[in-house]
Amino acid sequence: MDFNSNGSEENELYRAQIHLYKHVYNFVSSMALKSVMELGIADVIDNHGKPMTLNELATSLKLHPSKVNILHRFLRLLTYNGFFVKTTVNAKEGGEGEIAYSLTPPSKLLVSGKSTCLAPIVKGALHPSSLDMWSASKQWFNEDKEQTLFESATGESFWDFLNKQSDTLSMFQDAMASDSRMFELALQENKHVFEGLESLVDVGGGTGGVTKLINKAFPHLKCTVFDQPQVVGNLTGTENLNFVGGDMFKSIPPADAVLLKWVLHDWNDEQSLKILKNSKEAISGKGKDGKVIIIDISIDETSDDRELTGLQLDYDLVMLTMFLGKEREKKEWEKLIYDAGFSSYKIRTISGFKSIIEVFP
Ligand SMILES: C[S@@+](CC[C@H](N)C(=O)[O-])C[C@H]1O[C@@H](n2cnc3c(N)ncnc32)[C@H](O)[C@@H]1O
């Protein structure tokens, strides 16, 4: 909202109130989206194959009649927010017809079973464990020790929380894996980054979603998914894809290239420097032809559009509060890369809001 207009004082006050309230109630849109995801509305409309009326939706979802109007109100907000479009169906001569809802590109990302399904991200990001900690933010600001908001609120780190509960650990890994599938499109446009490599280690590669896609595109590339033993311990690989458990802060298995996708933003500069130095050591056998491939956000407030930058800044606070990590601007990436002893890098935007940074020894 632009406050620089020369409107009257009252007008400015009204507009300020709208701006404030909009940000106070942003959570309603997020939670309504989560409700719609949990109900499986995107799946129902997708299976139906054509726009669905409110009554058809309510019947398919087996809702109690008292909930039909409630569903209408949720759909009204989410249609306004761009998740559904309304069309008129069953119009008889002289009659008005009925409103029917169809999916839009963002709600198609909630259809399960599709390679582009991002429903696990909605589930993970809006899980009570990620939301409840915010009530402790004032207490966190007033503490005299360095810990995450998550730790301040719960008494344990997010990693410890995940590792002690197998269902939350798999929910987190599912969320990561679902986002990784978006990587397939980016990979098609950035194949040259992986060409000429004989081996690659995907550090913090989770359950291997990204590595499997790279392996599919480059079947002769020897790939290793390197992650914490509790994440990869029970996973079995294939001829050219193996899983290795370990600690990236101690050492990283050698390869021509190290991939760090969505890893460095979990860590502060000191920790990221350690990971990058260990990555440099891991590619040292390949001499000047080795590389580290970082996939992460690179914030550019001056040239990116506001919606994109807003999302990146939201992510920055998620990383800060959960891990004391950070989303970095280009100059921060540059400093980290040169401080770790690398000689050059290339950066370019991929998959909408992330960048790919090739780093050379
Ligand atoms: C945000 S996830 C990214 C997963 C994956 N790269 C992706 O993009 O889907 C970060 C990963 O780092 C792993 N990780 C955390 N600490 C680690 C450590 N000390 N050594 C190796 N992996 C670690 C986590 O288990 C998790 O899978």
The ligand as a Gaussian input file, in Angstrom:
#p B3LYP/6-31G(d) Opt

LIG

0 1
 C       16.269000     -27.924000       4.685000
 S       16.727000     -29.600000       4.523000
 C       17.155000     -29.674000       2.802000
 C       16.916000     -31.024000       2.213000
 C       17.244000     -31.151000       0.713000
 N       18.547000     -30.638000       0.363000
 C       16.184000     -30.512000      -0.137000
 O       16.395000     -29.487000      -0.733000
 O       15.093000     -31.071000      -0.202000
 C       18.276000     -29.654000       5.336000
 C       18.876000     -31.055000       5.455000
 O       20.125000     -30.969000       6.137000
 C       20.262000     -32.135000       6.924000
 N       21.279000     -31.925000       7.982000
 C       21.149000     -31.198000       9.119000
 N       22.284000     -31.260000       9.841000
 C       23.156000     -32.035000       9.142000
 C       24.507000     -32.457000       9.369000
 N       25.160000     -32.074000      10.460000
 N       25.105000     -33.248000       8.439000
 C       24.425000     -33.640000       7.326000
 N       23.148000     -33.261000       7.047000
 C       22.517000     -32.468000       7.948000
 C       18.871000     -32.346000       7.466000
 O       18.675000     -33.676000       7.941000
 C       18.016000     -32.014000       6.241000
 O       17.740000     -33.163000       5.461000

